């Protein structure tokens, strides 16, 4: 399946990319995160267990066990605080 993946804030800076379209053979958000972690370097560091980030699918925040539909827009971003 194809996914359109968006990266925001520090993740965009660390990865050096704001968005990409990629092929994904898995089913869940956790599988996508694992595929991205496998790139190593900043990808493995920023998406490691215990690091704070959120995932949204088609603009709805989801848990990592969420099933990803084909052609989904997936956003990965750090938690946001407001004031």
Order of alpha helices (4+ residues) and beta strands (2+ residues): beta-alpha-beta-alpha-alpha-beta-beta-beta
